[in-house]
Amino acid sequence: MSDDDFVQFKLTYDPAQIAVLKSVLEDQEIPYFVQGENFATLYPTTPFLSGFRLRVHKQNEARVRELLDKLVEEIEPLDEEAMDEDEGSA
């Protein structure tokens, strides 16, 4: 596989978001790489300048999108429940 076989899937400036995305992809054994990650380790302020670029193989792009859509669907109800609990305690 060459770098040309990979497409930019996500650009984010949030290291926590990249960590979650990497975890999902590793769990599913989907090849990926993150541009800007090592540079950000050397220069911690750089994610805010260049961001993290998550790249996935062209063949996996649709599968990754489905996985992340499903993840968002699973998280949103949890967010709503937490907001309901917060409103109830006020």
GROMACS elastic network, one bead per residue, 0.5 to 0.9 nm:
[ bonds ]
;  ai    aj funct       b0    kb
    1     4     6  0.80535   500
    1     5     6  0.63297   500
    1     6     6  0.84207   500
    1    57     6  0.85549   500
    2     5     6  0.54775   500
    2     6     6  0.74670   500
    3     6     6  0.54907   500
    3     7     6  0.83909   500
    3    57     6  0.87226   500
    4     7     6  0.75479   500
    4    57     6  0.88825   500
    5    56     6  0.83590   500
    5    57     6  0.57088   500
    5    58     6  0.59561   500
    5    59     6  0.84452   500
    6     9     6  0.88226   500
    6    32     6  0.79057   500
    6    33     6  0.87582   500
    6    55     6  0.58073   500
    6    56     6  0.51539   500
    6    58     6  0.54303   500
    6    59     6  0.86233   500
    6    61     6  0.89846   500
    7    54     6  0.84358   500
    7    55     6  0.52578   500
    7    56     6  0.56429   500
    7    57     6  0.62101   500
    7    58     6  0.59064   500
    7    61     6  0.79079   500
    8    11     6  0.75577   500
    8    53     6  0.64328   500
    8    54     6  0.59038   500
    8    56     6  0.66392   500
    8    57     6  0.88893   500
    9    53     6  0.74330   500
    9    54     6  0.56124   500
    9    55     6  0.52794   500
    9    56     6  0.63037   500
    9    61     6  0.73194   500
    9    64     6  0.87530   500
    9    65     6  0.86690   500
   10    18     6  0.89953   500
   10    52     6  0.80050   500
   10    53     6  0.58227   500
   10    54     6  0.50920   500
   10    55     6  0.70880   500
   11    51     6  0.65125   500
   11    52     6  0.56633   500
   11    54     6  0.63495   500
   12    15     6  0.78091   500
   12    17     6  0.73948   500
   12    18     6  0.73361   500
   12    47     6  0.84208   500
   12    51     6  0.55320   500
   12    52     6  0.53635   500
   12    53     6  0.67221   500
   12    54     6  0.82311   500
   13    17     6  0.82986   500
   13    18     6  0.85219   500
   13    47     6  0.54784   500
   13    48     6  0.56939   500
   13    49     6  0.81689   500
   13    50     6  0.76467   500
   13    52     6  0.59514   500
   13    53     6  0.88403   500
   14    17     6  0.53657   500
   14    18     6  0.66186   500
   14    19     6  0.88999   500
   14    47     6  0.75500   500
   14    48     6  0.82961   500
   14    51     6  0.76620   500
   14    52     6  0.77516   500
   15    18     6  0.51260   500
   15    19     6  0.62421   500
   15    20     6  0.88306   500
   15    37     6  0.85817   500
   15    47     6  0.78262   500
   15    51     6  0.87653   500
   15    52     6  0.76863   500
   16    19     6  0.50271   500
   16    20     6  0.63931   500
   16    21     6  0.87272   500
   17    20     6  0.52156   500
   17    21     6  0.62430   500
   17    22     6  0.85951   500
   18    21     6  0.50612   500
   18    22     6  0.60085   500
   18    23     6  0.84872   500
   18    34     6  0.83087   500
   18    52     6  0.73330   500
   18    53     6  0.87758   500
   18    54     6  0.76099   500
   19    22     6  0.51713   500
   19    23     6  0.61638   500
   19    24     6  0.87802   500
   20    23     6  0.50817   500
   20    24     6  0.63469   500
   20    25     6  0.87459   500
   21    24     6  0.52234   500
   21    25     6  0.62701   500
   21    26     6  0.85833   500
   21    54     6  0.84565   500
   21    68     6  0.81424   500
   22    25     6  0.51348   500
   22    26     6  0.59601   500
   22    27     6  0.84129   500
   22    32     6  0.80681   500
   22    33     6  0.86398   500
   22    34     6  0.87247   500
   22    54     6  0.85981   500
   23    26     6  0.51767   500
   23    27     6  0.60367   500
   23    28     6  0.86523   500
   24    27     6  0.51687   500
   24    28     6  0.63900   500
   24    29     6  0.86184   500
   24    30     6  0.86858   500
   24    67     6  0.81101   500
   24    68     6  0.82022   500
   25    28     6  0.51588   500
   25    29     6  0.59734   500
   25    30     6  0.51172   500
   25    31     6  0.72743   500
   25    32     6  0.74594   500
   25    64     6  0.76595   500
   25    67     6  0.88498   500
   26    30     6  0.60796   500
   26    31     6  0.76674   500
   26    32     6  0.85730   500
   27    30     6  0.78297   500
   30    56     6  0.78652   500
   30    57     6  0.83252   500
   30    60     6  0.73478   500
   30    64     6  0.81939   500
   31    55     6  0.88355   500
   31    56     6  0.63861   500
   31    57     6  0.66751   500
   31    60     6  0.83470   500
   32    54     6  0.70721   500
   32    55     6  0.55407   500
   32    57     6  0.66813   500
   33    53     6  0.81894   500
   33    54     6  0.60289   500
   33    55     6  0.54237   500
   33    56     6  0.68080   500
   34    37     6  0.59434   500
   34    38     6  0.85932   500
   34    52     6  0.62977   500
   34    53     6  0.53559   500
   34    55     6  0.60870   500
   34    56     6  0.88987   500
   35    38     6  0.77092   500
   35    39     6  0.84221   500
   35    51     6  0.83778   500
   35    52     6  0.57594   500
   35    54     6  0.65542   500
   35    55     6  0.76468   500
   36    39     6  0.52641   500
   36    40     6  0.60003   500
   36    41     6  0.87383   500
   36    46     6  0.83531   500
   36    47     6  0.72980   500
   36    50     6  0.70834   500
   36    51     6  0.64959   500
   36    52     6  0.50994   500
   36    53     6  0.66448   500
   37    40     6  0.51730   500
   37    41     6  0.64927   500
   37    47     6  0.80175   500
   37    51     6  0.83491   500
   37    52     6  0.61292   500
   37    53     6  0.82804   500
   38    41     6  0.50730   500
   38    42     6  0.66349   500
   38    43     6  0.87451   500
   39    42     6  0.52332   500
   39    43     6  0.61136   500
   39    44     6  0.80667   500
   39    46     6  0.74439   500
   39    47     6  0.84773   500
   40    45     6  0.69348   500
   40    46     6  0.54021   500
   40    47     6  0.57168   500
   40    50     6  0.88759   500
   40    51     6  0.84657   500
   40    52     6  0.85114   500
   41    44     6  0.56103   500
   41    45     6  0.89985   500
   41    46     6  0.86954   500
   42    46     6  0.88135   500
   43    46     6  0.57453   500
   43    47     6  0.84271   500
   44    47     6  0.69071   500
   44    48     6  0.88318   500
   45    48     6  0.61009   500
   45    49     6  0.73738   500
   46    50     6  0.60653   500
   46    51     6  0.71977   500
   47    50     6  0.53501   500
   47    52     6  0.64921   500
   48    51     6  0.57673   500
   50    53     6  0.87132   500
   55    58     6  0.89795   500
   56    59     6  0.82988   500
   56    60     6  0.65961   500
   56    61     6  0.63387   500
   56    64     6  0.81285   500
   57    60     6  0.53777   500
   57    61     6  0.64578   500
   58    61     6  0.53686   500
   58    62     6  0.83532   500
   59    62     6  0.74766   500
   59    63     6  0.82307   500
   60    63     6  0.52074   500
   60    64     6  0.60391   500
   60    65     6  0.85872   500
   61    64     6  0.52265   500
   61    65     6  0.62367   500
   61    66     6  0.87531   500
   62    65     6  0.50875   500
   62    66     6  0.62715   500
   62    67     6  0.87189   500
   63    66     6  0.51191   500
   63    67     6  0.62330   500
   63    68     6  0.86874   500
   64    67     6  0.50636   500
   64    68     6  0.61624   500
   64    69     6  0.84923   500
   65    68     6  0.52575   500
   65    69     6  0.60380   500
   65    70     6  0.85442   500
   66    69     6  0.50964   500
   66    70     6  0.61269   500
   66    71     6  0.85815   500
   67    70     6  0.51628   500
   67    71     6  0.61992   500
   67    72     6  0.87487   500
   68    72     6  0.61748   500
   68    73     6  0.85713   500
   69    72     6  0.51544   500
   69    73     6  0.62594   500
   69    74     6  0.87360   500
   70    73     6  0.50380   500
   70    74     6  0.62913   500
   70    75     6  0.87161   500
   71    74     6  0.51224   500
   71    75     6  0.62179   500
   71    76     6  0.87116   500
   72    75     6  0.50602   500
   72    76     6  0.60304   500
   73    76     6  0.55227   500
   73    77     6  0.72413   500
   74    77     6  0.63493   500
   74    78     6  0.72639   500
   75    78     6  0.52341   500
   75    79     6  0.63737   500
   75    80     6  0.88714   500
   76    79     6  0.50346   500
   76    80     6  0.63036   500
   76    81     6  0.87029   500
   77    80     6  0.50255   500
   77    81     6  0.61841   500
   77    82     6  0.86442   500
   78    81     6  0.50906   500
   78    82     6  0.62337   500
   78    83     6  0.86616   500
   79    82     6  0.51475   500
   79    83     6  0.62449   500
   79    84     6  0.86721   500
   80    83     6  0.50792   500
   80    84     6  0.61666   500
   80    85     6  0.86556   500
   81    84     6  0.50548   500
   81    85     6  0.62287   500
   81    86     6  0.86562   500
   82    85     6  0.51075   500
   82    86     6  0.62268   500
   82    87     6  0.86956   500
   83    86     6  0.50384   500
   83    87     6  0.61978   500
   83    88     6  0.85962   500
   84    87     6  0.51518   500
   84    88     6  0.61762   500
   84    89     6  0.87873   500
   85    88     6  0.50619   500
   85    89     6  0.63553   500
   85    90     6  0.89052   500
   86    89     6  0.53078   500
   86    90     6  0.65475   500
   87    90     6  0.53624   500
